[in-house]
Amino acid sequence: MDIKTATAIRRLRLVSAPEAVSFLILLLCSVLKRTTDFNAVPVMGAVHGVLFILYVIFWADAWNRAKWSLGTGLLYFVLSVLPTGGFFAERKLKRAAEDEIIAARARQEGTVKA
């Protein structure tokens, strides 16, 4: 994996969890708006909107650079629209990055020929 691909995936990983947290907070603010006088929906809506747009931009870049299959690319997009999907995306991306590091070290040592 080249450095640009690794960077694209890392950016996607770094925005996944905050995007998921902002989605959950937005849902909580939406409930509070309807049950109390507390209305933070406009602020949290904007925060979540910015994070979601960043996620989609980083997702498209990572998909393009990593040459993911259609299924993998769509999985990461679907995870972005689920309330806790960002947490799963971050964990899956981290695990894939660690596997790639292990494979690269094995290739470097000559243990694996790929």
N, C-alpha and C positions, 0 to 999 in steps of 0.2 A: 504494500500500500504506500503510495507516495504521500508526501507531506501535505499537499493541498487536499487530498481526499481525507486524510486523518484530521485535518483542521476543520473541514466541513462537517464531518461526523461529530467532532468535539463540540462545535458551536451548536449543533442540533441537540446534543446531550445536555449542554449547559442551559438551554432555554426550555427544555422539556418540563423539568420539575417546577420552575416558577410559573410557567403557563398553566400547569395543572393546579397549583395552589391558587392562582388568581381566578381560575374558573370556579373552584370550590368557594372562595370568598365571595365571588359575584353571586353564586347561588344563595349563599347565606344572606347577603345583603338584599337580595330579591325577596326572600322570605321575611326578613325584618321590615322591609318597606311595606309589606302588606299586613303585617301584624302589629307594627308599632309606628311611631312617628319618625323613626330613624331612616334616612334615605341616603345611602352612599352608592346607590346604583350608578349614577352618572360618572362618578370618579372611578369606581371599580370597573365599570364597563369600558372606560377609556384605557385603563391600565391593562385589562385583559385583552382588549382589542389590539393594542400595540404588541403585546407578547404573542398573541395568536398570529399576527401578521409576520412577526419575526420567525416564529416557528415554521410557518408555511414557506417563507423565503429560504430558511436554512434547510428545510426538508427537501425542497426542490433542488438546491445546490448539492446536498449530500446524495440524493438519488441519482443525479446526473454524474457526479464524480465517482461514486462507488459502483455504478452500473448495477444497482439492485434489480432483481426481477420485478415484474409487475406486482406480484403478490406481496413482496417485501415492502416495496414503495407504498402500496395502498395500505398495508398494515400500519405503517408509521403515520400515515395521514389519518386513518380511522382512529388511531389512538389519540390524536390531537383533538378530536371532537367529543371524546368521552370524558366525563368529569375527572376520573383518576387515571386516564390513559397515559398522560405525560409521565407519571411515575413508572409505569411499565415500559414505556419507550426508553426512558433514561436507563433503566436497569438492563434492558435488552441491548442497547447500544454500548453500554459499558462492558458487558460480558463479551460482545463481539469484538470490541477493541482489545480486550485482554487476550482473547483467543488469537487475534491477529499478531499480537506482540509475541506470544509463545511460538506461533508458527514461524514468524520471521527469525526468531532466535534459533529455532531448530534447523531452519534452512541455512542459516549462517554457520552453524556448527557442522553442517553436513549430515545431520541426523535424518533429515527428510529431504527428498528431492522433489521439489514442486516449484 
